[in-house]
Amino acid sequence: MSDPRPRKKARKDPPKKTNGTPTKQKEGANAGAPTSPFSTTFVWIPILISVAIYFYLNPIVITNFLEEWIGFSEHYDAAPVAHQPVITYLSADIEKREAIVAAFKHSWHAYESNAMGDDEYHPLDRRGSNLTKAGGMGYMVVDVLDTMQIMGLQDEYARARKWVAEKLTFERDDNFSTFETTIRVLGGLLSAYYLSGGDKLYLEKATELADRMMPVFDTATGIPLPVINLAQQKGYHTEDFPGLSSVAEIGTLQLEFRYLSYLTGNDEYWKAVVKVMQVIKKARLPHGLASIFMGIDDGEYHTSVIRLGSRGDSFYEYLLKQYLQTNNSEDIYRDMYEDAMDAIHNHLIQHSMGNKMIYTSELVPENGPDGELMWRLTPKQDHLVCFIGGSLMLGATRTGALTHPVSVPPRPEELSENGKRDWQTGVELVKTCMHTHDTATGLSPETIYFRVPSDGMDGYPNAPPDWYIKGAAIGEFPPYDARYMLRPETVESLFLAYRLTGDQRYRDQGWQIFQSIEKHCRVESGGYATIINVDENPARQEDKMETFFLSETLKYLYLLFDSSDVIPLDRHVFNTEAHPFPIFDPSNNFS
């Protein structure tokens, strides 16, 4: 298809015009008569007294004016305002919450019947598949244990636990992703252990898995190898990028290994992942951003794209979450997080052409005319980036807080200047991500591009004012960018935004997304499928249901509609696969 349908621009009233001619004073009998200074003063004094009394009796008027003046205007949806009542409890929307549970059951029961124990599920063919020829290790089962625990699905959970106890094995002589195995399997086991109240089965399995993975850290720098053979207990390079690992892969292991270290008392897990952070900190680039690739042998960034999407996203996410995990006790992670957020605002935050939406761009390295390194700003944003809106709002109330705890919603005087900045940017980025759901299906594409003055699109009919899906030509098979893969990032931000503000609009938007998923992704025989083109209705489905749909998307939607005392944010931190861990005070600090 061609570029997306034109988005409606916000209606703006035209500026009022004057003819530039001075207005004549009204002529009359008293024209030109002298005025008495005493009479003028006599008139103004009671007016000023009345105004003063009015403002004294109505201080909210002054408050509103000051909020507008410092930037907390209605332009920033759910922004902190001084006069709003503090919310102490958010009740559940039971009807919508149970609709999410029904969707989970519709998926899980199909998987359990047709593919129990397989890593992935294909709902159209009603079959499973594994990530390696040597067999899988139950990615789907382990990844969704805590979703069943949170939803209270006792029967389904009991059967899943039985499978873990009897059939889960890591004796697989093949290569698995270090990153994915950590966030999905190790993270899933640790979360299940916590939510079960300490079921030793999960901690034993988590410890066995971590011990098999530890050899990936045996490199010259401590940067882990991106691939692990669990049977051999040996790490390997990837074939595509030998000698390199992405900053997201190496910077998104810390929550899991540190929590395991806390539970077991084994400091080796903690030391291994903290050493990675020391290497990353030492390699800091002058602009404060992270290129997506780092050398395993030299511990230096290698010239590569800078972005908040694929291969970069969760690195920034974990800078904040490492600080939160240990109860704000490790200032080094706060410093690294704040440094990165400053760099993002200085170099990546942009505004769209039409409606001035805030978005994040990418920096692409290029050779200049004399061979010098140059960076080209590219207006591309992955759906993966949509985590950052909620993350910035969360960070604003933690690292940007002048008082603890911050109110729900936060008040302006409770946030530092950077806290206010991050809050406003976060709110606007959530809004932008919701705008990307303005498609024929109501679902967001994998990747979008924003309009820039030099793109030459103004000459085309129905040119979009803000963003489009690149390469979506009429009559051709849709590009990869056009698909919706059941991703969770937008609903993750909606969940955080709602918990931090209590603003009903975030629940309403989450419900809209869920209804679109139900309409276009649901497979009647069981499960949900990726759709090939978000701007095609009726949608074409692709035979793939990622584990993160059950682990993240439906979990965040469930929590969005559940009460705020379920997995409260002041006592928990979520790993990047939505597995909740408790916040704790570390007995040892290796930072």
N, C-alpha and C positions, 0 to 999 in steps of 0.2 A: 504494500500500500504506500501511498505518498506520505508526506510528513503528517503528523497528527492533526486532527481537526483543530481549527482555531479555538483558542480558549477565550472566554469572555473577559474583556478588560473591565476593571472596576469603573463604574460610572463616575465621571468627574464633572462637577459643575464648571462651566466656562468662567474664566475670570471676568469680573465686572469691569466694564470700560467707562471711561469718562472722556469727554471731548477736549479736556485740557484747558477749557475756558474758565477763568475765575467766576465764581458765583456772585451775582449782584446782591447786595443787601436790599432787603425789602424797604421800599420808600413809603413813607407815611407822614402823619402830622408831626411825629416826634423825631423824624430823621435829622441827624446832625445835632440833636440836643445833647448837651454835656451830661455825663454820668457821675454820680457821687461816689467817691471811694468808700465812704461810710456805709452807704446803702448796699454796695457790692459785698463788703465784708459781712454786713448784717445778714445777707442772703446765704453766704457760703458757710458760716459757722454752724447753723443748725443742720445743714446738709452733711458736713463732715462728721458732726457728732452722731447723726443717724447712721452713717456708713460704719463708723467705728463700733457702735452698738450692735449693728447687724453682724459684723464679722466676729464680734465677741460671742454673740449668741449662736453663730453658725460657722465654727472654725473649719468645718469640712470643706467650705469653699476655698479657703486658703490652702488647705491640704491638697485639694485637687489641682489647684494652680501650680503648687510646687512640684507635684508628681509629674505634671505635664512638662514643667520647665526642666526637670532633671532627666526626662526621657521615659518615664513610666506612663506612657500614654496608651490609649486604647489600641494603637497600632500593634502593640505587643500583647497578643492574646495571653490572658492569664498572668500578666505581669504583676509583681508585688505592688500592692497599694496599701497605704498606711491605715485606712479606716475599715478594711475588711475584717470581719470577725475571724478569729483563729479557729481552725477546724481540728478537733482532737480525734475524730473517728469518722471513717467513711463506711457506710453500710453496704451490704451486698445487693446487687441486682440479681435476685435469685433466678428469675425466669431466663435472663440472658446467660447467666453463668451455667445453668443446666443445659442450655442449648449447646454450649461449648463442650460440655461433658458428652452429650449425645454425638457430636461430631467426632470426638476422640474414640468413643466406642465403635462408631461406624468404621473407623480406620483400623483400630487395634484388632477387633474381632475378625476382620478380613485377613489381616496379616497373620494372626494367631492360627487361623484355620488353614491357610494356604502356604505359609512360609516361616513358621515359628523357628527362630534361631538363626535365620539368614540375616545378612547385614542390611539388605535393602529390600524394598517391596515394589512390585510393578502391578498396579491395581487393574489395569486394562486386561492384562494376560492372567491375572490372579496367580502370580508366581513370585518367588523370591530369587535373589542372586547374592553372591558373595564378592568381596573386594579382591580376593586372591584365588588362585587355582588350588591352593592348599586348604581352602575352606575359610569360613569367617569366624568371627568371635562374638556374634550376637550384638553387633552395633545397635540394631533397632531395639532389642530387648533392654540392654543396659542403659541406653540413652533415654528411655522413657519410664524407667522405674519410678523416678521421683515425681513424674507427672501423675502417675496413678496414685502415689501416696498422697500428693497434695489434693487431688480430686476425690479422695476417699473411695476409690474403686478397689475394695478389699478382695473380691474374688479374682479379678484380673491380676491384681498385684500378687496374690498368693501363688497363682500359676506361673507368673513370671519369675518369682523368687525360686520356685521349685526348679525351673529351667536353669537358673544361674547355679544353684547348688549341685545339680546333677550333670549338666551338659556344657557349661561354660568352660572352655579350655583356651589357654594361650600357647599351646604347643603347636604353633603354625609356622612351618618352614617356608616363609615367604615374606615379602616386604610390605610393611604398613607405614603409613604416615605417622611420624612422631607427633606432629601437631594434632591431627585428628584423633589419634588414639588417646592422647592426653585429655583433650577437652571433652570428648564424648564418652569414652570408656572409663578412664581413671576418674574423671569428673563425675560421671554418672554413679559409679560405685561409692565414691566418697559422699555424695549427696544422699544416696539411699541409706548409707550408714548413719548419717546425721539424722535424717527424718524418721528412721526406724527406731531411734532411741538407743542406737549402739549395737545393732545386729552384727556380730563378729564375722559372719559370712562375708559381708561386703568389705570389711577392713582387711581380712585375710586375702581376698581376691585383689584388692587394690594394692596391697603391699607386694604380692607376687608379681603383678603387672609392672609396677614401678621398678622392682629389682631387675626385671628382664629388660627394662628400657634404659637403665642408668648408663650402660656402655656408650650411648650416643653422646654423652658429655665428655668422653675420653678423647679430646682433641687438643691441639696445641694452645688454643685460646679458651677452651671451655664452651665455645659455641657448639650447640648440639647438632649432630648430623640429622638431616631431614627425614631419613628413612630408618626403620628398625625392623630387623628380622627377629621375631619374638622367640622362635625356637633356638636359633643360633645365639641369641642375646648379643647381637652385633649390629652396629650402625653402618649405614651406607650413604653415599652421595646420590642425588637424583641424576637421571640420565639427561634431563633437559637442561639443568643448570649445575653442572659438576663444580664443586668447590664453593658453592654459594648456598645461602639459606635466606629466606625472607624474614624481614624484621618482625612480621606478625607471627611467624612460626616460632621464632626463638624468644619473643617477648610475650608469649601467651601460654606459658607453662607454669608460671610462678604461683598462681593461686592454688593450683592442684598439688604441686609438690610441697609447697610450704604448709598447707593444711595437713597433708599426710605426715610431714615431719612433726608437726604439733601433736598429732594423734599418737604417733608411734614413739616419739622421743629420739628418732634417728635423725641426727643433724646433717647427714650426708645429702639428703634430699634438698634441704634448705640451702646448704652451701652451693650445690650445683647450680640452682636456678638464680641465686643471688650473684654468683660469679658472672653469669650471662648479663645481668643488669649492669654490673661494674664495667664490663667491656663496652656495652652500648653507651653508657654515660661517657666513658673516656673517648669514644669515637665521635662525639657530638660534632655536627657540621656547623659552620658559622651562622647559618640562618636558623638553626634550631629544629629543623624538620628532619625526618628520616627518609633516606632513599629506601626503596623496598628491598634491596639486596645487600647483604653483608657477607664479606669473605670469612669462611670458616677458619682458615689457617692464619690470616693476618688480623682478624677482628676489626677490619675497617669497612666503611661503607664503599660499595662499588657503584660507579655512576649508573644510575637507573632512575626510573620514574619516581616522583614523590606524589603520594596520593593518600587519601583516607579510605579508599576502597580496597579492592582485592590486594592481598599481601601486605597491606599496611594497617588496616582498620583496627584490629584487636590489640595491636601494640599500644596505641593511644588509649584504648579502653582500659587496659591493664595498668597503665601508669596511675590512674586514679584509683582503681580497685585494689592495688597493692597497698596504697595508703589507707584505704578504708578497712581492708581485711584485718589489719593488726591494730584496729581501734585508734587510728590517727597517731600512732606512736613512732612512725618512721618518716621523718621530715624529708628525707632524701627523695622519696617518691612524690611527695607534695611538690617539692622544688622542680623535679623533672616534669611533672604534669603541668604546672603553671608555665614553665618555660615553653613546653610544646604548645599550649593553648595560645600563648602570646605569638608564637611563630605562625600558627594557623590563622590567626586574625590578621597578622601583618602580610601574609603571602598568599593564602588560599581562599579567603572569604571574598566573594564577589556578589554583585547584584545583577539580576537579569534585565534585559532591555525593556520589556513591556511593563510588567507590574512590579518591577524592582524587588523580585524575590531574592532572598539570600540563598546562596548555594556555595558549595566548595568546588574549586577547580583542581586541576592536576598540573604539575610542573614536569615537562618532558625535556630531557637533556638533548642538546644538539650541538654540533660543531659550528662555530662562527666562521666568518670569511677568512680569518687568519689561523684557524685551527683551535681557537680558544673555546672553552666550554661556555655554552649559553643555555638559558632555560626558557622554554616556550610555555606560556600559560595556555592551558587547554580547558575549555568549558565543559568538561565531561564529569558526570557524577554517577557512580554505581548505586544501585539500591542498597548495597552493603553500607554505604555512608550514612544511611538514615538512622543508625544507632547513635550518631554523634549529638543529635538534638537533645534527646533525653539525658545522655551522658553529661552534656554541658550544664543542663539544669540541675542534675544531681551534684556535679562538681561545684556549682555556684553556691549550693546550700551546705557544702562541706568545706572545701578549701577556700571558698570565698565568703565564709561566714564570719561575722564579727562577734556573734554570740551563739551559744549552743544550748539547746537545740534551736534551729531556725523554725519559725512558725509555718504553718500550712494554711494558706499560701505565705511565702516569705514577705516580710515588710521591707521597704527600702532601707531603713536604718539598720537592718540586720545584715546587710551585704556590703562588702567592700566595693570599691570602684570596679575592680576586675570581676568581682562576683556579679555585679549588675550587668556588666558587659557580657559575661558568659551566659547569664540567664536570658538576656534579650536575644542573643544570637541563637541559643538553643531553642527558644520558643519559635523564632522565625524559621529555623531549619525544620522543625516539626511541621510547621505550616507548609513549607515548600514541599516536603515529602508527601503531605496529604494532597497537594496540587498535582503530584505525579500520578495520582489515582484518577485524575480526570481523563479517563479513557473510555472506550466503548464498553469495557467489561467492569470498570470501576476498580481495576487492579493495576499495580504499578509495574512498569517494565524493568528489566534487569539493568539497563544502562540508558541514560538520557544525555543529550547535549543541550546546552543552553545557547540561545541566540547571542551573537556578537555583531557589532556593526559591519565587520568585514566578511560576513559569511555569504553575502550575495543572495540571500533568500527573499529580500523584500520584493523582488521582481516576480516572484511566483504567486499565483493565486492562492488565497487561503493560507498564506504564510503564518505560522504560529507566532504569537507575540513573545513567548518566553522560552519554550523548550520543545524538543522533537526527538524522535527515534531515528537515529542515523541509518541510512541504507534501506529504509522501509519503502521500497518502490512498488507501485501498483502492478499487480500481476505476477510478482516474483515471490518466491518462498521467503517468509519473514526472516530477518536476521536474528542471530542469537540474542541481541540486545532487546528484542521485542517480547521475549517470553516472561512469564511470571512463574517462579519456581517454588511457590508456597513459602517464600522467605519471611522471616520474623522481624526484620529490623525496624520497620515503621511501627508495628504494634508494640514492640519493646519500648520505643520512645513514648508512645501513647500511655503505656502502663506507668512509666516513671513520671511522666508529666501529670497524670491524674493523681497519683499518690502524693506528688509534691504540691499540688494546687487544689485538688478537689473540684476542678472545673469540669462540669458535665459534658462539655463539648468533646473532651477526649474520649469519654465512653461512647458518645454518639458516633464519633469517627471510627472507633474500633468496631462498633457494631456494623457500620456501613461496609467496612472491609470484610468482615466475616460473612455478611450476606452475599457479597460478590463472590467470595470463595465458595459458598454453598451453591450458588447459581451456576458457576462456570467450571469449577474444579471438582466437584463431587462426582464420584463414580457410583452408580446405583448399586452395583454388586458389592461395593465396599471400598473404602479408601477415597483419596483425593489425588488428582493428577496435576502435573505442570500443564500450563496452557502455552501454546506456541506463539500467540500474538494477542497482546492485551487490547489491541485496537480492532479486533475482529469479533463480531457478535452475530451468530453463535460462535463460541470459541472452539478451536481444535485442541484436543488434549494430547499430551505426550505421556508415554507409559512410565512415569517415574514419580514416586512419592518419597522425598528425602526424609531421613530420620528427624531432621530439625523441625519438620512440620509438627510432629507430635511432641518433641522435646522442647521446642521454643515457641513456635507460633501459637499453638493451642494453649500452651501453659501461660504465656503472657496474656492471651485473651481471657483465659479463665481468671487469672489474678486481677486483671483490669476490672472485672465485674464482681470479684469477691470483696469481702470486707478488708479494711486496711490492717487488721490485726493478724492476718494470714501472711506469713513471711514478711514481717515489717522491715522497712528499709533501714531503720536505725539499728537492727540487730543482725542483718544479713547482707551478704554480697553475692551477686550472681556471677558465675563464670561465663565465658563467652558463648556457651551452649545452654545457658539459662539454668544451670545447676546451682541451687542455692547452698552456700556455705555459711556457717556462723562467723560473726566477727569475734575475734579473740585477742587476748593480751599475750604476746609471745614471751616465753620464758628466756629465750635467747634471741639476740638481734645481730645478725651477721652483715647488716648493711654498712 
